[in-house]
């Protein structure tokens, strides 16, 4: 554990000094400890740092509370402190953004100008390009990630030597890359195009009967990582429902899928797919192991026997060789079959790679639920809700624990600390957790049906 000696000031958001003086500072992979010559020590998770600002003679750490720690007079060790702590902070930030263990391509240093609703900044930043994501780690703002599959365009302005990335209403301009500008553009484009190509190949394998014009429309609707509305896919060709049921629903999961479909008004549901990287595959496999253990626990409870503990989602438990694609459905549900519009609930069902549970969520906050019964408002409201749920689940890399674990577990248990921090940094995760109703374990169709019926009547 590196240890440094210098001076510090601990100031509040108004700039008033709360504590200060000589200190010893030490940090490890996820924790920083500051021990003053007099007074109580400070310790916090590196993920609790929102802004890491290094000057020539002073390092300023802005915490999520709004308070700051100013570090100076570390003599010749100051540069080592800044370098080593910044690297540890960035690595922890990647974990808290749920990006650890991705397959990294390369890194760049530049300046980022982000224009986004509620989260705009301009700051020097390190950019880490992965095969499927771009991590932005700014010095003067909170870090964030971009999924390459969500990128709409990459453009280059020769006059300002700036690469601009657009995704929906967000724009991010990257400049001051010096001699590496062209390399950044080429590598980003290559990774982006590879994701698009793989997505197109997957859509074609699902719907080989589409003509070229229909296919172009389908591949826009069903981008990797985004759930597409079947109403729009069905308008392209009447066989899409049949193709999805035949190609992506595991035989063992058909009873659950078919039971859910009976409660989907008008057959208006959503389907998506995601390429699984090594870390996501581990999470998906562990989710199945965890859900399998839960299923075994349900059965053992009935039989009066004991089973092993629940697995966490940090290691691979299933070594089987399977397709590295996860398919899933979002199914807006009505309590009664034959209803014209759904009630305020939706099921998320993974139908490939041996999923072991159905997850249930509210579509909208309870106060908006009456709008779901208005035919003029319901379609747009449902599509917006599905898009938000889908984005959150994809950002989680299909880890289930951050969805269902109670707040106390995230706050108290150290191994879940990064999920608690992720809730601060990823508003999508907060919305996902607040809308979660529960899950029905795939023990047997009869046992699952009883759980399912309970969620159909839940408020």
N, C-alpha and C positions, 0 to 999 in steps of 0.2 A: 504494500500500500504506500504510494508516494506521500511524503510529508514535507510541508513547507512552513517557514516561519516568516511572519511579517506583521502588518497592522490591518485592522478592519474597522468599518463602520456599518452598523445595522440601522437603517433609517426607514421611517414609515412613508406612506404615500404622499404626505405633505412635506417631506424632506427633513423632518425632525429626527435627530439622532437618538436612538433607543439604547444603544450599547456601542462600545468601541474600545480601541486600544490594541496592545500587542496580542498576537494569537498564533496558534499552530493550526494548520489546515491539512487535512488528509482526505483522500477520496478513493473509492474502489469502483467496481463496475456500475453500481446503481445508487450509491450513497455518498454524500459529502458530510464530513464532520469538522466543525470549527470550534476549537477550544481556546477561549480567551485566557489571558493571564489572571483575570479576576472576573467573576460572574459565571452564570450558567452557560454551558456549551450549547451550540446549535447543531442540529443534524436534520437533513432532509434528503428526499429522493432527487437525483439529478433530473428526473422528469418533471419536478416541480418548478424548474427554471423555465420561464417563458422567453426571456431575452438574455443573450450572452453577448456582452459588449466589451471588447478588449481595446483599451487605449494604449498609448505609449508607456504610461507609468501606472495606470490604474485599470483594474478589471471590475466591471459592474455586472452583477447578477440580479436580474429582476425576477422575483418569484411570482407565482400565480396569485398570491395574496395582495400584490401591489407593492409590497415592501422590497427593499433593495439591500444587497450586501456589496459594499465597496471594499476592494482589496488593493493595498498598495504597500510600498516599502519592503518588497520581497527580494531586493538586491538583484544579484546576477541570476537567481533562480526564477525571476518573474517570467521570462520568456518560456522557460520549460513548464512553468505552472499554466500559463495561458494555452500552450500547445497541447499538453497532456490532458488538461481538464476539458478543453474544447472537444478533443477526440472522444473522451469518455462521455461527455454530454451528448454529442451527436449520436453515438452508438445507442445510448439509452433512449434518446428521442425516437430513433427508428423503432425500438421495441415498443414504445408507448404509442407510436403511430401504426403499430401492428405490421411493420415492414421488415422485421428481422428475418434473417435466413433466406432472403430473396437472392436470386442469381444476379449478382452485380456485373455490369459491363464495364463502366468506368466512372470517373468523377471529374467535375469541372468547378472552377471558381469564377464567379462573375457577379453581376448586379441584376437583381430581379425586381421588376415592377409588376405587382399583381393588382388587377382591377376586378373585384368581385363584390357582390352584395354582402355587406357586413364584415368583410375581411380584406381590406386593401392596404398595401404597403409598398415601399421601395427600400431596398436594403441590399448590401453585399450578402452573398449566399454561396453555400456549397450546394451543387446539384449532383445527386447520385442517380445515374441511369441504370435501371434494372431491365431485365428482359420484358417485363410487363408493366412496370411502374416508373415514375419519375419522382424522386424524393427531393423536396426543396427545404434546405436547412438554413434559413436566414439568420444574420447576426442581430438584427434589430426587430424581429417579429417572431411569432410562433410558427414552427415548422408545419408543413403540410405535404400531402402526396397527391399525385395525379395518376390515374390509371390510363395507360396508353390507349386502351380500347374506348375510352370516353373522349379522346381528343378528336375534334372535328377538323382542324387544319393546323399546318405548320407553315409559316411564311417567313421570308427573309427580306429585310429592308437594307439594300446596299448603301444607302445614304447614311444611315445611322449605325450600320453594322449590327443590326438587332434581329434576333430570332423571336417571333411571336407565336405562342401556342394558344389556340382557342378551344374551349370546351363549353358548349352552351352559351351562357351569358358571361362566363369568366374569360379573361384575357391575361396572359402572363408574357411580358416582354423580357427577354434575357439579353443582356449586353455586357460589354467590358470583359469579354472572354479572350481578348487579344488574339494571338496566333491560333487559338483553338476554336475559334468561332465556326469555321467550316467543318471541323471535326465534330463539334457538337451537333450541328445541323444534320450532317450525314448520318451520324450514329443514331440520333433521335428518329430521323426519318426511316432508317433501316429497321429499327425495333418496332416502330409504329406500323410500318408496312407488313412486317412479319406477323404481327398480331392480327391485322386485317386479313391477310391471306389465309391464315389458319382458321379464322372465323368463317370466311367464305367457303372453305373446304368442308367445314362441319355442317353449315347450312345446306350445302349441296348434297351431302350424305344423308341428311334428314329428309330432304324434299327433292329427290332426283328427277321427278316428273315436271318440275317447273321449267317453262321456257326461259330463254335469256332475259327477256324483259321482266317477267314475273320474278325471276331470281334476283335481279338487281334491286327490286323493291323489297324482297324478303330479307336480303342481307343488310339493308339499311334498318329495317324494323328489328331484326334479331341479331344485333351486335353482341359480340362476346361479353358476358357479364351483365347484360341488360335483359330483363324479362319483356318479351314482346306480347302485345294483346292479340289473342287468337281471333278476335273479331276482324282485325285488319289483315292477318295472315289468311284467314278463311276467305276474305274477299278476293284474294289472289287465285286461290284454287280450293275446291271443296274437299280435297283429299288430305289437307294438312292435319286435321284432327286424327284421322286414321293412321297417318304416318307417325305422328308423335306417340300415340298409344302403342304402336307396334315396335317402334325403334328405340324408345328411351324409358319405357316402364318395365322395370325388372319383374319377372314372373311372380316372385314371392310378394311383391308389393302391389300387385294388381287388385287384390280385394280391398285394400285401403284406398287406392286411387279411385276405384269404381264407386265405393261408398261415398267418397267426397264429391265426385262428379254429380251424383244425384241431387246435391244441394246447391249446385252452381246455377243461378238463374240465367237462362238463355245460353248456357254453355259459354259464357263470357269469362274466360280465365286467361292466365298469362303463363308463358313458358320461357325458360332461359337456360343457358349453358355457360360453363366456365372452364377454361383450361386450368388444371391443377398443377401448380409448381410444387417443389419438394416440400416447402413448409405448409402449403395449403393441403397437400395430399396427406401429410402427417396429421393435420388438424381434422380433416375429414375422416381419416381412419380412426383416430382417437375418439371422435364424436360417435362413430359407430360402436367402438368398444365400450365407451361410457354408456351409451344407450342400451347396448347389449347387456351390460352389467345391471343396469336399472331394470331391464326386462327380466333378467334372471332373479333379481331381488324380489320383483313382484310375484313371480312364480314360487320362489322359495318361501315367501311370506305365507302364501296360501298353503304350501305343503309343510310348513313348520321346520324348514331346514335353513342352513346358513350358507351365504355366498361370500365371495371375496369383495374387496373394497372397490369403490368407483375409481376409474382411471382419470388422471387429468389429461389435458390436451397438449402436452409438451413433448411427447415421444411417440414413435411409431410402434403400434402393436400388431398391425396386420401386414404380413409380407406378401400377400397374394398379388398376382400380376393382373391388373385390370386396366381398362381404358383410362387415360389421364384426363377425362372430361367428366364433370359433374353436371347432371341435368336436374332441373327442378321445375315445380309449378307453384304459382300463386293462385289460389282458388277462392274468390269471394263467395261467401256462403250465406244462404238463407236457412232459417230454422225449419221451414216447411218446403219439401220438394214442390216444384211447380210455381214458386213465387216469381214475380216479374223482376224484382230488384233484391239485392243482398241486404242482410242486416249488417250491423257494424262489427263484422268479423271476417277474417281471411285466414286460410290455412296455407302454410308453406310446407310442401312435401318434396323431398329429394327422392327421385325415382330411379336413380342409378347408384352404383357402388354400395348397395345393401344398406340403405338408410334404415334406422330402427325407431324413428319417432316422427310424429306429425306435430308441427309447432303452430300455435294459434295466436293471432294478434288482432287488436282493434284496427280497423281501417282509419278511423279519424277519432279525435277526442270526443268524449260523450256529448258535449254540447253541440257538436256538428252532426251528430248521428241522424237527426230528423231530415237533413238535406239529402241523405242517401235514398230516401223514399220519394224524392222529387225527380221524375224522369228527365227534366231539363238540366238538373245540376249533377245528378249522380255520376254519369260517365266520366266527366272531367275530374270530379272529386276522387273517384276510385282510381283512375289512372295516376293521379298525382300521389296518392297514398301508396300505391304499389311501387312507384318509382323510388320513393323515399325508403320504404322497407327493403327493397332490392339493393339499393346502394349501400345501406348499412350492413346487410348480411355479407355482401361482397367485400366491403372494407374489413370485415372481421376475418376474412380468409376462411369462412365457414367454421370458425370456432363456435361451439354452442355455449360454453360456460359463461362468456360475457353476456349472453342473452338471458339465461334463466337464474344465475346465481343472485341471491339477495344482496342489497346494498351493503349490509353488514359484512358479508363475506369478502366483498371487494375491498372494503375499507380496512378490515382487521387482518386478513391472511396475507402475509408477505408475497406468496407466489401469485396472488391475483392483483397486486398493487398496480401493475402496469395497466390493467383494465380500468381501474378507478381513474388513473391519469388519462387514459384514452377517452373516458367519458367527458373530461374537461376539454380535450383537444378536438374531439370528433362529435359535433352536435348530432350527427346522424345516429350515433350509438345511444345517446340520451333518449332520442325519440323512439328508437327501437325498443329499449328496455321499458319505457313508460307505456308502450302499446302492447307489451307481451301479456297474454292471458294464461298460457300454460302449454303443456305438451301431452300428447297421448302416445304412450309407448307401444310399439308393435310387438306385443307379447303373443296374443292370438287375436284373430279377427273379432271374436265375441268380446273379449276383454277390452280391446281397443274401441269397439263400438260403444260400449258403456261410457268410456271416457269422452269419446267424441260427442255423444248426446248431451253430456254435461256442458261442454263448451258451446254447443248450439243454443242452449238456453241461458248462458251466462250473460251478465250485463256489465 
